Each structure stands twice: as structure tokens, then as C-alpha cells.
Amino acid sequence: MRLDKFLKVSRVIKRRTVANEAADGGRVSVNGKVVKPSYDVKVRRYCRNKIWR
């Protein structure tokens, strides 16, 4: 599943476009590496985001 879609479906971020912008801005990392919105999220990967409101 794409990272931006995962963030939306898991309700971390309300809209997929916002999730896409967060990943493009370098505010989302998986296993310690900054990734693009199209990154394929797999089971048991550790996702971390830096989203402040």
C-alpha cells in the first residue's frame, strides 16, 4: 500500500493530498529514512511522522 494512502486510511492524516504534501516535504520517515509518497509500506515497518498543527 502506498505511504500516502496508508496515512489516510489509518487516520493519521485526514486527506490524502495532505499526506502527499507531508511526505514530499520530508516530514515522514520509515525505518529512519525519509521516503516519497509512493513508497510501498509493508507489514512491520516503523513509520514516523513530524506533523504539528
DRENMAR-361189 format. One line per 4 residues: their letters; for each residue x, y, z of N, C-alpha, C. Coordinates in steps of 0.1 Angstrom, whole numbers, plus 5000, padded with zeros to 4 digits. Atoms other than C-alpha are relative to their C-alpha. Layout:
<pts>
A) X/Y/Z/X/Y/Z/X/Y/Z; ... .
</pts>
This chain:
<pts>
MRLD) 5008/4988/5000/5000/5000/5000/5009/5012/5000; 4992/4987/5000/5013/5035/4992/5000/5007/5013; 4999/4993/4987/5025/5056/5021/4989/5010/5002; 5010/4989/4999/5001/5085/5014/4986/4994/5003 .
KFLK) 5012/5007/4998/4972/5061/5012/4999/4994/5014; 4999/5006/4987/4983/5043/5044/4997/5010/5011; 5002/4989/4990/4984/5076/5063/4986/5004/5001; 5014/4996/5000/4949/5084/5052/4991/4989/5006 .
VSRV) 5008/5011/4996/4934/5050/5058/5001/4998/5015; 4997/5002/4985/4950/5047/5093/4996/5012/5008; 5005/4988/4994/4935/5081/5101/5011/5009/5007; 4990/4992/4995/4968/5097/5109/4998/5014/4994 .
IKRR) 5003/4988/5007/4960/5124/5083/4987/4999/4993; 5014/5001/5005/4925/5133/5072/4999/4999/4984; 5001/5000/5014/4932/5139/5035/5013/4994/4993; 4989/5006/5007/4954/5120/5010/5010/5011/4995 .
TVAN) 4992/4989/5005/4966/5153/4995/5009/5006/5010; 4992/4995/4989/4978/5165/5029/5011/4989/5003; 4990/5011/4998/4996/5131/5034/5011/5001/4989; 4991/4999/5011/5012/5135/5000/5010/5012/5002 .
EAAD) 4992/4988/4998/5024/5170/5008/5010/4998/5012; 4991/5003/4988/5038/5158/5042/5012/4991/4996; 4989/5009/5005/5058/5130/5025/5009/5008/4991; 4992/4992/5009/5070/5154/4998/5009/5010/5008 .
GGRV) 4992/4991/4992/5082/5178/5025/5010/4994/5009; 4990/5007/4992/5103/5152/5042/4996/4999/5014; 5004/5001/4986/5082/5150/5073/4995/4986/5004; 5004/5014/4997/5075/5113/5071/5012/4991/4997 .
SVNG) 4989/5009/5002/5101/5086/5076/4996/4985/5003; 5003/5014/4997/5100/5048/5075/5014/4993/5003; 4988/5006/4996/5127/5029/5094/5012/5009/5000; 4989/4990/4999/5147/5061/5098/5004/5007/4988 .
KVVK) 4997/4993/5012/5147/5071/5062/4988/5008/4995; 5011/4992/5006/5127/5099/5046/4996/4994/4987; 5005/5008/5012/5105/5084/5019/4990/5009/4992; 5010/4993/5009/5083/5096/4990/4986/4995/5003 .
PSYD) 5014/5005/4998/5045/5093/4990/4997/4987/4993; 5003/5012/5007/5047/5064/4966/5007/4988/5006; 4993/5011/4993/5068/5043/4990/4990/4989/5004; 5009/5011/4997/5053/5008/4994/5002/4996/5015 .
VKVR) 5000/5003/4986/5045/5003/5031/4998/4985/5002; 5002/5014/4997/5049/4967/5043/4997/4997/5014; 5003/5003/4987/5040/4949/5074/5013/5000/5009; 4989/4999/4990/5062/4955/5105/5011/5011/4996 .
RYCR) 4991/4989/5003/5078/4987/5091/4996/5011/5010; 5002/4989/4990/5081/5016/5116/4999/5013/4993; 5003/4987/5006/5065/5048/5103/5000/5011/5011; 5000/4989/4991/5072/5081/5119/4997/5013/4993 .
NKIW) 5003/4987/5006/5058/5115/5111/5003/5011/5009; 4998/4988/4993/5066/5150/5121/4990/5010/4996; 5011/4991/5005/5033/5168/5117/4995/5007/5013; 5005/4992/4989/5024/5196/5141/4990/5009/4994 .
R) 5011/4991/5004/4993/5217/5139/5000/5013/5008 .
</pts>
